[in-house]
Each structure stands twice: as C-alpha cells, then as structure tokens.
C-alpha cells in the first residue's frame, strides 16, 4: 500500500510538471482573448477592465468609473451565483 501511495504522488507531480511546462509563462489568459504582457502595464487606459488583481500595477483597488453612485445603488442586483457544493466556509 505504501508503494502505491508514493507511485500516485510521483504520477501527480509528473502530470503537474508536464502541465506547467505547456503553460505559456508570459501570458495572462482572459475569458475571451489573451491579455499579453504590455496591456496590464497600461491598465489605467482601460478603467473598465481590471487586468490585474488590484486593478492596475499601482494596486490602489480604485475604479474611476462613476456609473455606480448614491443615485444608482438601489438598482444593483445579483448578477450570478455559483454553487460550489461544499460545506467549507
């Protein structure tokens, strides 16, 4: 049983290594197209698209968009739900 466990671990690590080797290292995947390397650097030019985790490389987590305001906040609603079928918090 112990050999089986080590074999599974070895196969898992090999599969992970093969997968990682096939993933381009300098490309960020977008839902519809490649983002590329230089586009996130100029993210301030596209305020409607958050191309990095915090909006831009400045990481201010600030959006200059003004469509949501105290006048329009009451019109917001749920856009989508994802059930992960988990009891974890």
BELTA-V236677 format. One record per backbone hydrogen bond with DSSP energy under -0.5 kcal/mol. CO is the residue of the C=O (numbers start at 1). NH is the residue of the N-H. If there is no record, write none. Layout:
<<CO	NH> <CO	NH>>
This chain:
<<1	5> <2	6> <3	7> <4	8> <5	9> <6	10> <7	11> <8	12> <9	13> <10	14> <11	15> <12	16> <13	17> <14	18> <15	19> <16	20> <17	21> <18	22> <19	22> <19	23> <20	23> <24	27> <27	29> <28	35> <28	36> <33	30> <38	42> <39	42> <40	43> <42	45> <43	46> <46	49> <48	50> <49	51> <52	55> <54	56> <54	61> <55	51> <56	59> <67	69> <69	73> <72	75> <73	76> <82	84>>
